[in-house]
Each structure stands twice: as C-alpha cells, then as structure tokens.
C-alpha cells in the first residue's frame, strides 16, 4: 500500500469537489468514528461464529465498504495532520512489544 499515493488521490478527489473546507481534523475524526460505528453495527448481534464467517455471507461487500471508509478517513486525517502513518504504525508496534513482551 502506498499511503502517500492514496493521500494524493484523496486530496485531489476532495479538491475537485471543494470538500477541503469540511476536511479539518475535527470533522475527519468525527467521520472516522461514524464509519467505525457502521462497521460495528454489522457485527453487533452476531455470534462469534457468525462474525468469523461474515466474509462468506451477503454482508461481505458491506464490510469491505465500511473498512475502506475507515481507512479513507484515517489516511485523509493523517494527511491533514502531517502524520507519517507508516512510521507511526512501526513505532506503535515497537511500543506494544515493549509493553506486552512475547511469551515465547
């Protein structure tokens, strides 16, 4: 995944529609939360077994769309805040490894 390329595509898409006025960190964080809630809603009343099999159901496309929406808003927010997501993820994995050492 080339995050910088996706950021450029999303920025161009927003600019072509004059959405930049709405894409501030507050609004993007709120939109990200809404999309995450929409993903949660799909799984809300499923059993763990049903949740494991969701991608073999009629809901699979809906799951993919909500996951894409979440990534789109997260990547757009990272662009607006000048956060290098790849570095932030790598740093967080290291921090998590220190906080939760391997049991092996």
BALOGU-676296 format. One record per atom (N, C-alpha, C): residue in one letter; y, x, z; atom name. Coordinates in pm, 1 decimal. Layout:
// BALOGU-676296
<pt residuo="A" north="Y" east="X" up="Z" atomo="CA"/>
...
This chain:
// BALOGU-676296
<pt residuo="X" north="-117.7" east="84.8" up="0.0" atomo="N"/>
<pt residuo="X" north="0.0" east="0.0" up="0.0" atomo="CA"/>
<pt residuo="X" north="123.2" east="88.8" up="0.0" atomo="C"/>
<pt residuo="X" north="211.9" east="65.1" up="-92.0" atomo="N"/>
<pt residuo="X" north="337.0" east="140.3" up="-99.8" atomo="CA"/>
<pt residuo="X" north="448.0" east="53.4" up="-41.0" atomo="C"/>
<pt residuo="X" north="475.6" east="74.9" up="86.5" atomo="N"/>
<pt residuo="X" north="572.0" east="-9.8" up="156.5" atomo="CA"/>
<pt residuo="X" north="711.3" east="2.6" up="96.0" atomo="C"/>
<pt residuo="X" north="751.3" east="122.4" up="60.3" atomo="N"/>
<pt residuo="X" north="885.3" east="140.6" up="0.7" atomo="CA"/>
<pt residuo="X" north="899.0" east="59.7" up="-128.2" atomo="C"/>
<pt residuo="X" north="793.4" east="57.9" up="-209.5" atomo="N"/>
<pt residuo="X" north="794.5" east="-18.8" up="-333.6" atomo="CA"/>
<pt residuo="X" north="805.0" east="-167.8" up="-303.8" atomo="C"/>
<pt residuo="X" north="729.4" east="-213.7" up="-205.5" atomo="N"/>
<pt residuo="X" north="733.5" east="-355.3" up="-168.7" atomo="CA"/>
<pt residuo="X" north="871.1" east="-391.0" up="-113.7" atomo="C"/>
<pt residuo="X" north="930.1" east="-301.8" up="-33.3" atomo="N"/>
<pt residuo="X" north="1064.5" east="-327.1" up="18.8" atomo="CA"/>
<pt residuo="X" north="1164.5" east="-343.9" up="-95.0" atomo="C"/>
<pt residuo="X" north="1152.7" east="-261.7" up="-196.4" atomo="N"/>
<pt residuo="X" north="1242.5" east="-271.3" up="-312.4" atomo="CA"/>
<pt residuo="X" north="1221.4" east="-404.5" up="-384.0" atomo="C"/>
<pt residuo="X" north="1095.9" east="-442.8" up="-404.8" atomo="N"/>
<pt residuo="X" north="1067.6" east="-571.2" up="-470.3" atomo="CA"/>
<pt residuo="X" north="1125.4" east="-688.0" up="-390.7" atomo="C"/>
<pt residuo="X" north="1106.3" east="-685.1" up="-259.3" atomo="N"/>
<pt residuo="X" north="1156.3" east="-793.5" up="-175.1" atomo="CA"/>
<pt residuo="X" north="1308.4" east="-796.0" up="-171.0" atomo="C"/>
<pt residuo="X" north="1369.2" east="-679.1" up="-167.1" atomo="N"/>
<pt residuo="X" north="1515.5" east="-670.8" up="-168.2" atomo="CA"/>
<pt residuo="X" north="1571.8" east="-725.4" up="-299.1" atomo="C"/>
<pt residuo="X" north="1511.8" east="-685.4" up="-409.6" atomo="N"/>
<pt residuo="X" north="1555.2" east="-735.6" up="-540.4" atomo="CA"/>
<pt residuo="X" north="1537.6" east="-887.3" up="-548.7" atomo="C"/>
<pt residuo="X" north="1424.7" east="-936.5" up="-502.1" atomo="N"/>
<pt residuo="X" north="1396.0" east="-1080.4" up="-503.0" atomo="CA"/>
<pt residuo="X" north="1502.4" east="-1155.6" up="-423.8" atomo="C"/>
<pt residuo="X" north="1533.7" east="-1105.4" up="-304.1" atomo="N"/>
<pt residuo="X" north="1634.7" east="-1170.0" up="-219.7" atomo="CA"/>
<pt residuo="X" north="1773.2" east="-1161.9" up="-284.9" atomo="C"/>
<pt residuo="X" north="1807.1" east="-1046.5" up="-340.4" atomo="N"/>
<pt residuo="X" north="1938.3" east="-1029.3" up="-404.4" atomo="CA"/>
<pt residuo="X" north="1955.3" east="-1124.1" up="-522.6" atomo="C"/>
<pt residuo="X" north="1850.2" east="-1142.5" up="-600.9" atomo="N"/>
<pt residuo="X" north="1857.3" east="-1230.9" up="-717.4" atomo="CA"/>
<pt residuo="X" north="1881.7" east="-1376.7" up="-678.4" atomo="C"/>
<pt residuo="X" north="1854.0" east="-1408.9" up="-554.8" atomo="N"/>
<pt residuo="X" north="1870.0" east="-1546.8" up="-506.5" atomo="CA"/>
<pt residuo="X" north="1983.0" east="-1559.6" up="-405.0" atomo="C"/>
<pt residuo="X" north="2056.4" east="-1451.2" up="-382.6" atomo="N"/>
<pt residuo="X" north="2166.8" east="-1446.0" up="-286.3" atomo="CA"/>
<pt residuo="X" north="2118.2" east="-1481.6" up="-145.4" atomo="C"/>
<pt residuo="X" north="1999.3" east="-1434.1" up="-111.3" atomo="N"/>
<pt residuo="X" north="1943.7" east="-1460.7" up="20.8" atomo="CA"/>
<pt residuo="X" north="1980.5" east="-1353.9" up="122.5" atomo="C"/>
<pt residuo="X" north="2046.0" east="-1246.4" up="78.4" atomo="N"/>
<pt residuo="X" north="2082.7" east="-1139.3" up="169.7" atomo="CA"/>
<pt residuo="X" north="2164.2" east="-1189.2" up="287.5" atomo="C"/>
<pt residuo="X" north="2243.9" east="-1290.7" up="263.3" atomo="N"/>
<pt residuo="X" north="2327.3" east="-1347.3" up="369.6" atomo="CA"/>
<pt residuo="X" north="2242.7" east="-1405.3" up="483.2" atomo="C"/>
<pt residuo="X" north="2120.0" east="-1441.6" up="454.3" atomo="N"/>
<pt residuo="X" north="2031.0" east="-1500.3" up="555.0" atomo="CA"/>
<pt residuo="X" north="1933.3" east="-1398.5" up="614.2" atomo="C"/>
<pt residuo="X" north="1917.0" east="-1286.1" up="545.5" atomo="N"/>
<pt residuo="X" north="1816.3" east="-1188.2" up="586.6" atomo="CA"/>
<pt residuo="X" north="1874.1" east="-1086.2" up="682.4" atomo="C"/>
<pt residuo="X" north="1912.4" east="-1132.6" up="799.5" atomo="N"/>
<pt residuo="X" north="1955.4" east="-1043.2" up="907.1" atomo="CA"/>
<pt residuo="X" north="1839.9" east="-1031.6" up="1005.9" atomo="C"/>
<pt residuo="X" north="1841.9" east="-932.1" up="1092.2" atomo="N"/>
<pt residuo="X" north="1727.5" east="-911.4" up="1182.6" atomo="CA"/>
<pt residuo="X" north="1691.4" east="-1034.1" up="1266.3" atomo="C"/>
<pt residuo="X" north="1788.7" east="-1106.8" up="1315.2" atomo="N"/>
<pt residuo="X" north="1760.1" east="-1225.7" up="1396.1" atomo="CA"/>
<pt residuo="X" north="1684.8" east="-1329.7" up="1315.1" atomo="C"/>
<pt residuo="X" north="1734.7" east="-1363.2" up="1199.4" atomo="N"/>
<pt residuo="X" north="1670.4" east="-1465.3" up="1116.6" atomo="CA"/>
<pt residuo="X" north="1532.2" east="-1420.9" up="1068.8" atomo="C"/>
<pt residuo="X" north="1519.3" east="-1293.6" up="1034.7" atomo="N"/>
<pt residuo="X" north="1389.3" east="-1243.4" up="989.6" atomo="CA"/>
<pt residuo="X" north="1287.7" east="-1244.5" up="1103.5" atomo="C"/>
<pt residuo="X" north="1331.3" east="-1210.5" up="1225.7" atomo="N"/>
<pt residuo="X" north="1240.4" east="-1216.6" up="1341.0" atomo="CA"/>
<pt residuo="X" north="1196.4" east="-1360.5" up="1366.2" atomo="C"/>
<pt residuo="X" north="1288.7" east="-1453.9" up="1353.4" atomo="N"/>
<pt residuo="X" north="1253.9" east="-1594.6" up="1373.1" atomo="CA"/>
<pt residuo="X" north="1157.0" east="-1641.8" up="1265.2" atomo="C"/>
<pt residuo="X" north="1182.5" east="-1605.7" up="1139.9" atomo="N"/>
<pt residuo="X" north="1094.3" east="-1645.2" up="1029.7" atomo="CA"/>
<pt residuo="X" north="955.5" east="-1584.4" up="1047.4" atomo="C"/>
<pt residuo="X" north="950.0" east="-1459.9" up="1092.6" atomo="N"/>
<pt residuo="X" north="822.5" east="-1393.2" up="1118.6" atomo="CA"/>
<pt residuo="X" north="743.6" east="-1469.0" up="1224.8" atomo="C"/>
<pt residuo="X" north="811.9" east="-1511.6" up="1328.6" atomo="N"/>
<pt residuo="X" north="747.4" east="-1588.5" up="1435.4" atomo="CA"/>
<pt residuo="X" north="693.3" east="-1721.2" up="1383.2" atomo="C"/>
<pt residuo="X" north="770.6" east="-1788.6" up="1300.6" atomo="N"/>
<pt residuo="X" north="727.2" east="-1916.3" up="1242.9" atomo="CA"/>
<pt residuo="X" north="601.6" east="-1896.8" up="1157.7" atomo="C"/>
<pt residuo="X" north="602.3" east="-1795.1" up="1074.7" atomo="N"/>
<pt residuo="X" north="486.2" east="-1769.9" up="988.4" atomo="CA"/>
<pt residuo="X" north="363.6" east="-1732.1" up="1070.9" atomo="C"/>
<pt residuo="X" north="382.2" east="-1653.6" up="1176.7" atomo="N"/>
<pt residuo="X" north="269.6" east="-1620.0" up="1264.2" atomo="CA"/>
<pt residuo="X" north="214.7" east="-1746.4" up="1329.9" atomo="C"/>
<pt residuo="X" north="304.0" east="-1836.7" up="1368.2" atomo="N"/>
<pt residuo="X" north="260.1" east="-1963.5" up="1426.8" atomo="CA"/>
<pt residuo="X" north="182.9" east="-2047.7" up="1326.3" atomo="C"/>
<pt residuo="X" north="222.9" east="-2043.8" up="1200.6" atomo="N"/>
<pt residuo="X" north="149.9" east="-2117.9" up="1097.4" atomo="CA"/>
<pt residuo="X" north="9.0" east="-2062.3" up="1079.7" atomo="C"/>
<pt residuo="X" north="-6.5" east="-1930.7" up="1093.1" atomo="N"/>
<pt residuo="X" north="-140.1" east="-1870.8" up="1087.1" atomo="CA"/>
<pt residuo="X" north="-221.9" east="-1913.1" up="1209.1" atomo="C"/>
<pt residuo="X" north="-160.1" east="-1909.9" up="1324.4" atomo="N"/>
<pt residuo="X" north="-228.6" east="-1953.0" up="1447.0" atomo="CA"/>
<pt residuo="X" north="-275.3" east="-2097.3" up="1434.4" atomo="C"/>
<pt residuo="X" north="-192.4" east="-2181.0" up="1376.1" atomo="N"/>
<pt residuo="X" north="-225.7" east="-2323.4" up="1363.1" atomo="CA"/>
<pt residuo="X" north="-356.5" east="-2344.9" up="1285.7" atomo="C"/>
<pt residuo="X" north="-381.3" east="-2262.6" up="1186.8" atomo="N"/>
<pt residuo="X" north="-504.9" east="-2274.6" up="1108.3" atomo="CA"/>
<pt residuo="X" north="-627.1" east="-2257.3" up="1198.3" atomo="C"/>
<pt residuo="X" north="-617.4" east="-2165.5" up="1293.5" atomo="N"/>
<pt residuo="X" north="-730.3" east="-2130.3" up="1379.6" atomo="CA"/>
<pt residuo="X" north="-734.7" east="-2209.2" up="1511.0" atomo="C"/>
<pt residuo="X" north="-630.1" east="-2285.8" up="1537.3" atomo="N"/>
<pt residuo="X" north="-608.9" east="-2345.2" up="1669.0" atomo="CA"/>
<pt residuo="X" north="-730.6" east="-2413.0" up="1731.2" atomo="C"/>
<pt residuo="X" north="-796.9" east="-2497.9" up="1659.3" atomo="N"/>
<pt residuo="X" north="-906.8" east="-2575.3" up="1717.9" atomo="CA"/>
<pt residuo="X" north="-1044.4" east="-2534.4" up="1666.9" atomo="C"/>
<pt residuo="X" north="-1051.7" east="-2418.7" up="1604.4" atomo="N"/>
<pt residuo="X" north="-1181.0" east="-2371.3" up="1555.0" atomo="CA"/>
<pt residuo="X" north="-1260.9" east="-2305.7" up="1666.7" atomo="C"/>
<pt residuo="X" north="-1390.7" east="-2312.7" up="1654.0" atomo="N"/>
<pt residuo="X" north="-1476.3" east="-2235.2" up="1743.5" atomo="CA"/>
<pt residuo="X" north="-1469.3" east="-2089.6" up="1698.6" atomo="C"/>
<pt residuo="X" north="-1509.9" east="-1996.3" up="1783.2" atomo="N"/>
<pt residuo="X" north="-1513.2" east="-1856.2" up="1739.5" atomo="CA"/>
<pt residuo="X" north="-1598.6" east="-1838.1" up="1613.7" atomo="C"/>
<pt residuo="X" north="-1707.2" east="-1912.4" up="1604.2" atomo="N"/>
<pt residuo="X" north="-1794.5" east="-1902.6" up="1487.0" atomo="CA"/>
<pt residuo="X" north="-1724.4" east="-1953.9" up="1361.0" atomo="C"/>
<pt residuo="X" north="-1653.7" east="-2065.7" up="1372.9" atomo="N"/>
<pt residuo="X" north="-1578.9" east="-2119.4" up="1258.5" atomo="CA"/>
<pt residuo="X" north="-1469.4" east="-2022.1" up="1216.3" atomo="C"/>
<pt residuo="X" north="-1404.2" east="-1961.0" up="1313.2" atomo="N"/>
<pt residuo="X" north="-1298.1" east="-1864.3" up="1283.4" atomo="CA"/>
<pt residuo="X" north="-1353.4" east="-1744.6" up="1206.4" atomo="C"/>
<pt residuo="X" north="-1473.1" east="-1699.7" up="1244.6" atomo="N"/>
<pt residuo="X" north="-1536.9" east="-1586.9" up="1175.8" atomo="CA"/>
<pt residuo="X" north="-1568.7" east="-1619.8" up="1030.4" atomo="C"/>
<pt residuo="X" north="-1592.3" east="-1746.9" up="1001.9" atomo="N"/>
<pt residuo="X" north="-1632.4" east="-1789.9" up="867.3" atomo="CA"/>
<pt residuo="X" north="-1518.1" east="-1849.1" up="785.3" atomo="C"/>
<pt residuo="X" north="-1395.4" east="-1839.3" up="834.0" atomo="N"/>
<pt residuo="X" north="-1281.1" east="-1906.5" up="770.1" atomo="CA"/>
<pt residuo="X" north="-1263.0" east="-1866.7" up="623.9" atomo="C"/>
<pt residuo="X" north="-1292.9" east="-1742.4" up="590.5" atomo="N"/>
<pt residuo="X" north="-1270.0" east="-1697.1" up="453.3" atomo="CA"/>
<pt residuo="X" north="-1375.6" east="-1749.5" up="356.4" atomo="C"/>
<pt residuo="X" north="-1476.7" east="-1817.2" up="409.8" atomo="N"/>
<pt residuo="X" north="-1575.9" east="-1883.7" up="326.7" atomo="CA"/>
<pt residuo="X" north="-1551.0" east="-2034.2" up="319.8" atomo="C"/>
<pt residuo="X" north="-1432.3" east="-2075.5" up="361.0" atomo="N"/>
<pt residuo="X" north="-1400.2" east="-2218.0" up="365.8" atomo="CA"/>
<pt residuo="X" north="-1285.8" east="-2250.8" up="270.7" atomo="C"/>
<pt residuo="X" north="-1252.2" east="-2377.2" up="265.6" atomo="N"/>
<pt residuo="X" north="-1140.7" east="-2422.2" up="181.4" atomo="CA"/>
<pt residuo="X" north="-1006.3" east="-2373.0" up="234.4" atomo="C"/>
<pt residuo="X" north="-1002.8" east="-2319.5" up="355.0" atomo="N"/>
<pt residuo="X" north="-878.4" east="-2269.5" up="415.6" atomo="CA"/>
<pt residuo="X" north="-849.0" east="-2123.6" up="379.5" atomo="C"/>
<pt residuo="X" north="-937.2" east="-2059.1" up="306.3" atomo="N"/>
<pt residuo="X" north="-921.2" east="-1915.0" up="280.6" atomo="CA"/>
<pt residuo="X" north="-789.0" east="-1882.9" up="211.0" atomo="C"/>
<pt residuo="X" north="-750.7" east="-1961.4" up="114.2" atomo="N"/>
<pt residuo="X" north="-624.8" east="-1934.7" up="43.1" atomo="CA"/>
<pt residuo="X" north="-505.4" east="-1954.1" up="136.0" atomo="C"/>
<pt residuo="X" north="-512.2" east="-2054.9" up="218.8" atomo="N"/>
<pt residuo="X" north="-405.2" east="-2081.2" up="315.5" atomo="CA"/>
<pt residuo="X" north="-390.1" east="-1962.9" up="411.6" atomo="C"/>
<pt residuo="X" north="-501.2" east="-1909.4" up="460.1" atomo="N"/>
<pt residuo="X" north="-499.1" east="-1792.6" up="549.0" atomo="CA"/>
<pt residuo="X" north="-431.7" east="-1675.4" up="478.8" atomo="C"/>
<pt residuo="X" north="-472.0" east="-1648.3" up="355.0" atomo="N"/>
<pt residuo="X" north="-413.4" east="-1536.3" up="280.1" atomo="CA"/>
<pt residuo="X" north="-263.6" east="-1554.2" up="260.7" atomo="C"/>
<pt residuo="X" north="-221.1" east="-1675.1" up="229.2" atomo="N"/>
<pt residuo="X" north="-78.2" east="-1701.3" up="208.4" atomo="CA"/>
<pt residuo="X" north="2.3" east="-1679.5" up="335.8" atomo="C"/>
<pt residuo="X" north="-48.6" east="-1726.9" up="448.2" atomo="N"/>
<pt residuo="X" north="23.8" east="-1708.8" up="574.4" atomo="CA"/>
<pt residuo="X" north="27.5" east="-1561.3" up="614.2" atomo="C"/>
<pt residuo="X" north="-82.6" east="-1490.2" up="592.6" atomo="N"/>
<pt residuo="X" north="-82.9" east="-1346.9" up="621.5" atomo="CA"/>
<pt residuo="X" north="17.6" east="-1273.1" up="533.3" atomo="C"/>
<pt residuo="X" north="25.2" east="-1311.5" up="406.9" atomo="N"/>
<pt residuo="X" north="122.4" east="-1249.9" up="316.2" atomo="CA"/>
<pt residuo="X" north="264.3" east="-1279.2" up="362.4" atomo="C"/>
<pt residuo="X" north="290.6" east="-1403.7" up="401.6" atomo="N"/>
<pt residuo="X" north="424.5" east="-1438.5" up="451.2" atomo="CA"/>
<pt residuo="X" north="463.1" east="-1352.7" up="571.1" atomo="C"/>
<pt residuo="X" north="369.3" east="-1331.9" up="662.0" atomo="N"/>
<pt residuo="X" north="395.0" east="-1249.4" up="780.3" atomo="CA"/>
<pt residuo="X" north="431.2" east="-1107.3" up="738.8" atomo="C"/>
<pt residuo="X" north="353.1" east="-1050.8" up="647.8" atomo="N"/>
<pt residuo="X" north="381.1" east="-913.9" up="601.4" atomo="CA"/>
<pt residuo="X" north="514.6" east="-905.2" up="528.4" atomo="C"/>
<pt residuo="X" north="544.3" east="-1006.2" up="448.7" atomo="N"/>
<pt residuo="X" north="670.6" east="-1006.1" up="375.1" atomo="CA"/>
<pt residuo="X" north="788.5" east="-1001.5" up="471.3" atomo="C"/>
<pt residuo="X" north="788.2" east="-1088.1" up="570.6" atomo="N"/>
<pt residuo="X" north="899.2" east="-1088.0" up="665.9" atomo="CA"/>
<pt residuo="X" north="903.6" east="-959.9" up="748.1" atomo="C"/>
<pt residuo="X" north="787.9" east="-906.9" up="787.3" atomo="N"/>
<pt residuo="X" north="785.5" east="-782.9" up="864.2" atomo="CA"/>
<pt residuo="X" north="839.6" east="-665.7" up="781.6" atomo="C"/>
<pt residuo="X" north="796.3" east="-657.1" up="658.0" atomo="N"/>
<pt residuo="X" north="843.0" east="-548.6" up="570.5" atomo="CA"/>
<pt residuo="X" north="991.4" east="-563.3" up="541.5" atomo="C"/>
<pt residuo="X" north="1036.9" east="-685.3" up="520.7" atomo="N"/>
<pt residuo="X" north="1180.3" east="-709.7" up="496.1" atomo="CA"/>
<pt residuo="X" north="1262.5" east="-671.2" up="619.0" atomo="C"/>
<pt residuo="X" north="1212.7" east="-706.8" up="737.3" atomo="N"/>
<pt residuo="X" north="1283.0" east="-673.0" up="861.1" atomo="CA"/>
<pt residuo="X" north="1288.5" east="-521.3" up="881.2" atomo="C"/>
<pt residuo="X" north="1178.4" east="-453.2" up="854.0" atomo="N"/>
<pt residuo="X" north="1175.6" east="-307.3" up="864.9" atomo="CA"/>
<pt residuo="X" north="1278.2" east="-245.0" up="771.0" atomo="C"/>
<pt residuo="X" north="1290.9" east="-300.2" up="651.9" atomo="N"/>
<pt residuo="X" north="1389.7" east="-250.6" up="556.2" atomo="CA"/>
<pt residuo="X" north="1530.5" east="-268.8" up="611.9" atomo="C"/>
<pt residuo="X" north="1558.4" east="-386.8" up="663.9" atomo="N"/>
<pt residuo="X" north="1692.4" east="-416.0" up="716.9" atomo="CA"/>
<pt residuo="X" north="1726.3" east="-328.3" up="836.7" atomo="C"/>
<pt residuo="X" north="1626.4" east="-294.6" up="918.5" atomo="N"/>
<pt residuo="X" north="1649.3" east="-214.0" up="1038.2" atomo="CA"/>
<pt residuo="X" north="1623.5" east="-65.2" up="1015.5" atomo="C"/>
<pt residuo="X" north="1590.7" east="-28.9" up="890.9" atomo="N"/>
<pt residuo="X" north="1562.5" east="109.3" up="854.1" atomo="CA"/>
<pt residuo="X" north="1451.4" east="169.5" up="940.0" atomo="C"/>
<pt residuo="X" north="1344.0" east="92.5" up="956.0" atomo="N"/>
<pt residuo="X" north="1226.1" east="137.7" up="1029.9" atomo="CA"/>
<pt residuo="X" north="1120.4" east="182.2" up="929.2" atomo="C"/>
<pt residuo="X" north="1070.9" east="302.4" up="947.0" atomo="N"/>
<pt residuo="X" north="960.7" east="352.7" up="865.3" atomo="CA"/>
<pt residuo="X" north="832.3" east="296.1" up="925.5" atomo="C"/>
<pt residuo="X" north="781.6" east="188.4" up="867.1" atomo="N"/>
<pt residuo="X" north="664.6" east="120.0" up="922.8" atomo="CA"/>
<pt residuo="X" north="541.7" east="209.3" up="928.4" atomo="C"/>
<pt residuo="X" north="520.4" east="289.4" up="826.2" atomo="N"/>
<pt residuo="X" north="403.0" east="376.4" up="825.9" atomo="CA"/>
<pt residuo="X" north="407.6" east="474.0" up="943.3" atomo="C"/>
<pt residuo="X" north="523.9" east="530.5" up="969.2" atomo="N"/>
<pt residuo="X" north="539.4" east="622.5" up="1082.1" atomo="CA"/>
<pt residuo="X" north="528.5" east="547.0" up="1213.9" atomo="C"/>
<pt residuo="X" north="589.7" east="430.2" up="1221.9" atomo="N"/>
<pt residuo="X" north="583.3" east="350.9" up="1344.7" atomo="CA"/>
<pt residuo="X" north="439.0" east="314.1" up="1378.2" atomo="C"/>
<pt residuo="X" north="361.2" east="279.2" up="1276.8" atomo="N"/>
<pt residuo="X" north="220.0" east="245.4" up="1298.2" atomo="CA"/>
<pt residuo="X" north="142.2" east="368.4" up="1343.9" atomo="C"/>
<pt residuo="X" north="162.6" east="480.1" up="1276.6" atomo="N"/>
<pt residuo="X" north="92.5" east="603.9" up="1314.2" atomo="CA"/>
<pt residuo="X" north="126.4" east="642.9" up="1457.7" atomo="C"/>
<pt residuo="X" north="255.3" east="635.0" up="1493.1" atomo="N"/>
<pt residuo="X" north="297.7" east="667.9" up="1629.6" atomo="CA"/>
<pt residuo="X" north="234.7" east="573.0" up="1731.8" atomo="C"/>
<pt residuo="X" north="228.1" east="444.9" up="1697.6" atomo="N"/>
<pt residuo="X" north="172.1" east="346.0" up="1790.0" atomo="CA"/>
<pt residuo="X" north="22.2" east="366.0" up="1809.6" atomo="C"/>
<pt residuo="X" north="-49.4" east="403.3" up="1704.1" atomo="N"/>
<pt residuo="X" north="-192.6" east="431.2" up="1717.0" atomo="CA"/>
<pt residuo="X" north="-215.0" east="547.4" up="1813.3" atomo="C"/>
<pt residuo="X" north="-133.5" east="650.2" up="1802.0" atomo="N"/>
<pt residuo="X" north="-143.6" east="764.9" up="1893.8" atomo="CA"/>
<pt residuo="X" north="-115.3" east="719.6" up="2036.9" atomo="C"/>
<pt residuo="X" north="-9.5" east="644.4" up="2054.4" atomo="N"/>
<pt residuo="X" north="27.8" east="595.4" up="2187.7" atomo="CA"/>
<pt residuo="X" north="-82.8" east="507.9" up="2246.5" atomo="C"/>
<pt residuo="X" north="-140.8" east="420.5" up="2164.0" atomo="N"/>
<pt residuo="X" north="-250.9" east="334.7" up="2210.9" atomo="CA"/>
<pt residuo="X" north="-372.0" east="418.6" up="2249.1" atomo="C"/>
<pt residuo="X" north="-398.8" east="525.7" up="2172.9" atomo="N"/>
<pt residuo="X" north="-510.5" east="614.2" up="2203.8" atomo="CA"/>
<pt residuo="X" north="-492.1" east="684.6" up="2337.5" atomo="C"/>
<pt residuo="X" north="-368.6" east="719.4" up="2368.2" atomo="N"/>
<pt residuo="X" north="-339.7" east="782.2" up="2496.8" atomo="CA"/>
<pt residuo="X" north="-352.4" east="681.8" up="2611.2" atomo="C"/>
<pt residuo="X" north="-308.1" east="560.5" up="2586.8" atomo="N"/>
<pt residuo="X" north="-311.6" east="454.0" up="2688.3" atomo="CA"/>
<pt residuo="X" north="-453.8" east="403.7" up="2710.3" atomo="C"/>
<pt residuo="X" north="-531.6" east="399.7" up="2601.7" atomo="N"/>
<pt residuo="X" north="-669.0" east="346.4" up="2605.9" atomo="CA"/>
<pt residuo="X" north="-763.5" east="450.0" up="2546.7" atomo="C"/>
<pt residuo="X" north="-799.9" east="552.3" up="2625.0" atomo="N"/>
<pt residuo="X" north="-886.0" east="657.7" up="2570.3" atomo="CA"/>
<pt residuo="X" north="-1023.0" east="606.5" up="2528.6" atomo="C"/>
<pt residuo="X" north="-1082.0" east="675.0" up="2433.7" atomo="N"/>
<pt residuo="X" north="-1214.8" east="640.3" up="2383.3" atomo="CA"/>
<pt residuo="X" north="-1316.6" east="649.9" up="2496.2" atomo="C"/>
<pt residuo="X" north="-1415.2" east="561.0" up="2491.1" atomo="N"/>
<pt residuo="X" north="-1521.3" east="559.9" up="2592.4" atomo="CA"/>
<pt residuo="X" north="-1634.7" east="654.7" up="2553.3" atomo="C"/>
<pt residuo="X" north="-1628.0" east="711.0" up="2433.7" atomo="N"/>
<pt residuo="X" north="-1738.0" east="797.9" up="2390.8" atomo="CA"/>
<pt residuo="X" north="-1713.1" east="942.2" up="2422.2" atomo="C"/>
